[in-house]
Amino acid sequence: MTIRTRRDRGEVQAGGEVGAAGQEPPPTSAARSVAARVLARVWEESAFAAAALDAELSRLSALDGRDAGLATELVYGVLRTQVYLEDRIAKLAVSKRWAGDPAVRAHLLMGAYSLLFLDRVPAFAAVSEAVNAIRAAADDRVGAFANAVLRRLADEAALGRPTLVDAVVASAPGWLRGALRRAIGRAGASAFLAAGPVPPPLGLCLSPEEDREAWVARLLEASPNATIEAGRASPRAILVRGAGDLRRLPGFGTAWLGQEEGAQTVALLLGARPGERVLDACAGRGNKTWLLSRQVGSGGAVDAADIHPNKLRVAMSAGARATYGVDWSGGTGDVPEGYDRVLVDAPCSGVGTLRRRPEIGLRREEHDLERLSALQVTIARHAATRTRDGGRMVFAVCSVLREECEAVVERLSGTPGPGEPAVKLTPTPFDAAEATALGIAEGASGVRLLPHVHGTDGYFAAMFVVHH
Ligand SMILES: C[S@@+](CC[C@H](N)C(=O)[O-])C[C@H]1O[C@@H](n2cnc3c(N)ncnc32)[C@H](O)[C@@H]1O
């Protein structure tokens, strides 16, 4: 079967309507059209699902909340179960050519996902919506093919449906399942992969002097239809769902900043005290710099460094005293010494953010881990030289994999390799007040935050004391 889309044949105009040469197909729901465009961008342009979805939803402001919710569920659902769905379809279809056309692929997978996992969509509606959309995108022949496949899948679903957890776990690449099992055990790996809610709520990070209860009340007053509640892991976190653009809420940029709860917990674990000098060594746009600079107050200072100077411009407005462009893999650049504390929020696989960024599972590969692990060690060793003797460093990643967590700690705690800076890094217990609230065992120098345990994205953080 060769798929030639209506667009290929010039029957679809720029706006997506069927032109005079084509017969008007029954309309596809707005939610499915949005989700199909987002999925196509993820597959074809390597777009991030969340950003592509945001862009589509803000372009179509007329889309009501229910449709936006369905589009979101379809995008995340299909990406999390993609391999499972494609295997099921492959068993029912001789040809795999459907996978070559993104619109056909998206509607076929959304139809399959709806049949297997969406109780609120009746089977006949799931099939006809997908078939109509595929007919419009390709032609009647491809529509008939999709109809046959989805009807057979509907018959199979009537006899028994898989659990979403099984489908999500089966869709994770084998290397990732293996790496997760090595890190957190078989049950932990399944719980991690299946952890919801998907997508998770947005996090706000309150400045240390602000009262959380008062802000929850104030934000609810400003956005009465939203769900707004205190976070669990970070005492500074407020979790928000359904409030629209956060920047329109009171207090943005002054009393609070948008920041995922696990990310702010990592910043808090550095334990910065008023008056201290702190270096945010991989600061990016300064999300953590903002909180750190409020912790140290006007008597202290936070400097921000990163390999990308353009990101650092934003870090400056987040409260950095000074910024330094530096590639820590090759040295220390112009970054001064003598900091009381250094945060190394190192580049990583990002596997910890899987429930927020499901496309990571489709893009990362096993060999990335070795490269990233080596880079993390080099970056942390160079950044550690910037502490004062006896100062502290937190190494953190938004990953939960052993290779990027304990394995890095082991290498950092060992003797430096040839050419590596000769600092002595000793794991030491966290000294941040927030560590106790997190349930970190007394004396522990490392912690893994997990979505199914802490409700945050997955992170790892380890504290060291540094001697020169
Ligand atoms: C996980 S991100 C940290 C993001 C930031 N701390 C935040 O909270 O948004 C890792 C950062 O490390 C930076 N980076 C990557 N390789 C680097 C290197 N060799 N030297 C310095 N910075 C590097 C990246 O540009 C990125 O901003």
The ligand as an SDF file (V2000), in Angstrom:
LIG
                    3D

 27 29  0  0  0  0  0  0  0  0999 V2000
   20.4060   20.3240   33.8970 C   0  0  0  0  0  0  0  0  0  0  0  0
   20.8180   21.8080   33.1520 S   0  0  0  0  0  0  0  0  0  0  0  0
   20.7720   22.8820   34.5420 C   0  0  0  0  0  0  0  0  0  0  0  0
   19.6550   23.8300   34.4820 C   0  0  0  0  0  0  0  0  0  0  0  0
   19.5720   24.8950   35.5460 C   0  0  0  0  0  0  0  0  0  0  0  0
   20.3970   24.6840   36.7220 N   0  0  0  0  0  0  0  0  0  0  0  0
   18.1250   25.0590   35.9470 C   0  0  0  0  0  0  0  0  0  0  0  0
   17.7930   24.8670   37.1050 O   0  0  0  0  0  0  0  0  0  0  0  0
   17.3270   25.3480   35.0490 O   0  0  0  0  0  0  0  0  0  0  0  0
   22.5280   21.6400   32.8680 C   0  0  0  0  0  0  0  0  0  0  0  0
   23.1930   22.9310   32.4350 C   0  0  0  0  0  0  0  0  0  0  0  0
   24.5710   22.6290   32.2650 O   0  0  0  0  0  0  0  0  0  0  0  0
   25.0650   23.3930   31.1820 C   0  0  0  0  0  0  0  0  0  0  0  0
   26.2760   22.7000   30.6800 N   0  0  0  0  0  0  0  0  0  0  0  0
   26.3470   21.6020   29.9080 C   0  0  0  0  0  0  0  0  0  0  0  0
   27.6220   21.2590   29.6750 N   0  0  0  0  0  0  0  0  0  0  0  0
   28.3820   22.1620   30.3340 C   0  0  0  0  0  0  0  0  0  0  0  0
   29.7850   22.3480   30.4670 C   0  0  0  0  0  0  0  0  0  0  0  0
   30.6510   21.5120   29.8570 N   0  0  0  0  0  0  0  0  0  0  0  0
   30.2220   23.3870   31.1960 N   0  0  0  0  0  0  0  0  0  0  0  0
   29.3610   24.2420   31.7870 C   0  0  0  0  0  0  0  0  0  0  0  0
   28.0110   24.1120   31.7040 N   0  0  0  0  0  0  0  0  0  0  0  0
   27.5320   23.0840   30.9790 C   0  0  0  0  0  0  0  0  0  0  0  0
   23.9150   23.4220   30.2040 C   0  0  0  0  0  0  0  0  0  0  0  0
   24.0210   24.5140   29.3390 O   0  0  0  0  0  0  0  0  0  0  0  0
   22.7070   23.4740   31.1310 C   0  0  0  0  0  0  0  0  0  0  0  0
   22.2780   24.7990   31.2960 O   0  0  0  0  0  0  0  0  0  0  0  0
  1  2  1  0
  2  3  1  0
  2 10  1  0
  3  4  1  0
  4  5  1  0
  5  6  1  0
  5  7  1  0
  7  8  2  0
  7  9  1  0
 10 11  1  0
 11 12  1  0
 11 26  1  0
 12 13  1  0
 13 14  1  0
 13 24  1  0
 14 15  1  0
 14 23  1  0
 15 16  2  0
 16 17  1  0
 17 18  1  0
 17 23  2  0
 18 19  1  0
 18 20  2  0
 20 21  1  0
 21 22  2  0
 22 23  1  0
 24 25  1  0
 24 26  1  0
 26 27  1  0
M  CHG  2   2   1   9  -1
M  END
$$$$
